[in-house]
């Protein structure tokens, strides 16, 4: 079938809107009419050649839409269902066998290689392959193909065009708090970087009853929104070298939990050093291979834990509907960090995402295509 999608033809080239051909679904696959797709830095890293996917390519991994067609073996979904397309996993590795899908041994290959697991491509132009299957969806287009198990059915009274970010940034931030940290009411949390992931963590921390909640960032508009969403303290990191002292001024002895979304070594170290004895720091930001951080061993010997978390340690078919319920109840107001763009304005969205002007760009797909 013919679709309209945003194509990157070579490394760091702008997105170009084009008419492409999407293949038919296999027995275990579904085609989703994309209503809207979030954009995050991972999409831009793909555009800029951080991964192994060749060009030309279609990106996008926060797609939400309506099931258009299903393969012959699909039983849990039907045309007309509303879905969020989440991250892929192989289903057979040791971690998948323990339902730790976010740590799938084959996960990076399934997300980044631009093909199905068997190497086949999903999209073409005049018979030539266009590499897609980004996170096994490539949602920067009017239709996307994914497997049944990656498509999460959601309630139809929820605002579908705002749900795409739950696929990555939403469940990553909220899951880091609710699934990985599991704080008790009154536990303190310092969040370093309150973009879409950090604000999702902040909203989850408020739901969990964390207090105080300290937001650290360099953008005043993000800090203002963090206050609105539940931060009890905000710290403007711009030009400051005593951020750890400011965190410790807000919570005596340091924070029980801290979270870094920046993946900048100096900031990550601050997030670690802001911990109280026995505290836990979670890294969510993605750094290039070879990025190191040095930490004094005696500091860690006081029971402090430093760990990474992927995709919020989420079981998507359980956790995403839970977040949707919270959105409908007004307890997870994700719409407050979203800025909508038409697909035709995708390069504007990319620019405003990179500069921090837009916290969470969401691309609306053209109607009737």
Number of C-alpha atoms within 10 A of each C-alpha: 9 15 16 19 26 25 25 22 18 15 16 13 12 16 23 14 17 12 15 21 19 20 15 16 17 16 13 15 21 27 26 29 26 31 24 30 33 30 28 25 12 17 20 18 14 23 26 15 14 14 16 12 21 19 19 19 25 28 30 26 28 30 36 32 30 21 24 18 19 25 18 12 11 17 10 12 19 16 14 14 17 25 26 31 35 30 24 25 26 16 18 13 17 13 17 18 12 11 16 16 26 20 18 22 17 18 19 15 21 23 24 21 20 30 24 21 15 7 10 12 18 24 26 18 13 9 9 11 17 25 26 32 31 28 28 29 33 30 36 32 31 24 26 30 30 28 22 21 20 22 30 22 23 21 14 12 10 15 13 21 22 26 29 29 32 28 25 24 26 28 29 25 32 29 27 29 28 21 18 17 19 13 18 13 13 13 17 24 31 30 26 25 24 25 26 25 30 30 29 28 28 30 24 26 30 19 17 17 16 24 21 21 28 27 29 27 21 17 16 15 14 26 24 13 16 27 17 11 21 21 26 16 18 22 17 15 18 12 8 10 10 10 20 20 14 16 26 17 11 19 21 9 13 24 30 24 27 29 30 27 23 21 18 16 15 12 20 23 17 20 28 27 24 27 29 22 17 14 22 22 27 23 22 24 18 15 13 8 6 6 10 11 11 8 11 8 8 9 14 17 11 12 13 19 16 16 11 15 20 20 23 27 23 24 17 25 16 10 20 23 18 12 21 23 17 16 18 14 11 10 16 23 16 23 15 13 18 17 18 19 19 14 24 17 14 22 15 14 23 20 13 16 20 14 9 15 15 21 23 25 24 27 30 23 25 15 8 5 11
